[in-house]
């Protein structure tokens, strides 16, 4: 296993540094000598300090032994550091069939796809890497999760992006890259950091500081950062929406006012429309919720169609139109079957309709998904996936 290697150079040192280091320039030719094992050791020693020479050696060695899984991995790692992402991807694609349970290689393949702007492939490979395990290097896990979050942000899947970042709390991560990603989530800004203007980057940074403090359970710091955000950028897109999300658990009336403020500036701001719909139903005005959802349906990304259906279901359940509510919840569950909250709603609707057996099935599915994904969470729409 890669994590068990030791010696003068450790692969984990590479994982912690190559993602952020500037690549050395030029390729110096190496004159190989000795046995295969001696040359492999030489290539490994060069990997940290002279990755270009190391890559040349690994290519020569792999020409002799193309089924050498470790060689393909190290060649991919060296190529990645050299920003030769196509070559790195090709190397990891050769490594994985030879060692398919190596989560680090899958994650590296995802990083390569991200750098090549193949975002869907990046997410798929990173997900596989996470399932198999990222190895235990904090810097590597941070880089992987940050890139996955950016790919999700680009698809406007902000709640999923923030979920990618949240596990970094246990690592006490507070890096600029993570702050920017958290800020993009908070503002519902569907762009990569490289696409931001300097002035917009400043807004994102401050929003990220506030969001990450809240995510990291630092309430005093979060409160101060949100006050600064509102005072400094009161008219910037997404600022009142971000503050509204922050207020959802403590003051829903104030949160709704923030979403309404956002919508005055941008009536088609779909995250604020959906958040408003959730709160309108909760406060007993389902007709206002339905009107907001109808507006959101015109502009919401395809990845959030399930949310429109779920909120429609809540609104119609509030209106005692149970069959309509069931139809919307069922449509939502088809689009997003692993969202536990939808199954909770569906259970309530089936039970109200007298469909006891169906309700029990949904209750069991809700319990299964909660135990699998978030065993400590309560059945609350504001925290169980219904929040945009």
Secondary structure, 3 states (H helix, E strand, C coil): CHHHCCCCCCHHHHHHHCCCCCCCCCCCCCCCCCCHHHHHHHHHHHHHHCHHHHHHHHHHHHHHCCCCHHHHHHHHHHHHHCCCHHHHHHHHHHHHHHCCCCHHHHHHHHHHHHHCCCHHHHHHHHHHHHHHCCCCCHHHHHHHHHHHHHHHHHCCCHHHHHHHHHHHHHHCCCCHHHHHHHHHHHHCCCCCHHHCCHHHHHHHHHHHHHHHHHHCCCHHHHHHHHHHHHHHCCCCCCHHHHHHHHHCCCCHHHHHHHHHHHHHHCCCCHHHHHHHHHHHHHCCCHHHHHHHHHHHHCCCCHHHHHHHHHHHHHHHHHCCCHHHHHHHHHHHHHHCCCCHHHHHHHHHHHHHCCCHHHHHHHHHHHHHHHHHHCCCCCCCCCCCCCCC
